[in-house]
């Protein structure tokens, strides 16, 4: 029985590595420079005066999160500039207020 277990060992190692690679990467692409701020005019009714409702979108994934707010000048400044979702800092409130974000290099 010990011989049989050793023979199957490479199979289990390969399967374990494959599972690690598939789940250990960045499937949500939060570390990629492909996130953008876009206006969300229909917005959230709980947005405070002087703030605008925005979405954070990744067009490669076809995913967006529309529970953020920011000052209008921030949205003008960041329009069309990619960033990593992991660099986005925001409040724990709802809607989430954008505190800061680090744009990708070259922008």
N, C-alpha and C positions, 0 to 999 in steps of 0.2 A: 504494500500500500504506500510506503514511503516513496518508492520509485515513481509511482503514478503521480503523486503530489508534486514531485520535482519536475516531472515532464510538463505539467500544466503551469508551472511557475512563470515561464516567459509570457504565456497568454494572459495571465492575471496582471503581470507587470505592465504589459502593453495596454491592456484595457484601463488600468488605473491611470496611466499616463495620459491616455486619450481623454478620459473623463476630466482629469485635472486641467488639461489644455483647453478643453471646451468650456469649462465652467470658471477657470481661473483667469480668463482674459477679460476684456471689457465689453460685454455684450450690449450694454446700454450706451456705449461710446461716450461716456462722461469725461474720459481723459483725452478725447480727440478734439482738435481745433475745428469743430464744425457746428457749433451752437451759435445762435443769433437771437437778438432781441427783435421782436416785431410788435407793432401796436395792436391793441385789442380793443377797437372802438366800442363794441357792444358792452365790453367790460363787466366789471363786477360792481353791483350796486353799493357795496360797502367801501368803495375807494374814497379816501378823504379828499377834500378840496385841495387843489394845488398838486395833486398826484395824478398820474395816468395809469390805466390798466395795460399791462403788457404780457406777452407770451414769450417764453423761451423755447425756441424751435430748433430741431435738428432735421434738416431737409433730406439727408441721406437715409435716416431712419423713418422719416414720415411721422415724427412724433413731436408733440408740443405740450408744454405745461403752461396753462394760462391763469395762474393764481398769483402773479407778481404785480407789484406797482413800483413806479419810479417817478422821479421828477421829470418834467417834459424836456429840460435841457440835457439830462442824462440820456434819454432815448435819442435825441438828435445827435449827440456825440457818438453814441455806440451803433448808430444805424449802419448796417452792412459790415460791421466789424466782427469777425469770428472770435470766439473764446472757448475755453474749456469749462464744462459745467462744474468740474471740481474746483475751479477758481472762483466760482460765484459765491458771494457771502450775502446772506439775507436774514431777516428777523424770523422769529418763531411764531409770529402772529399770522392771522389770516385777514386780508390778503398779505402775502409776504412782501415786505419792503426790501428792495435791493439796496444793500449797503455798499458793496464794491464788487468789482470784477476785474480780472487781469486779462487784457486783450492779448491775442496771440501776437507773436513777433512779426514785425513788418507792417503793423497797422498802428 
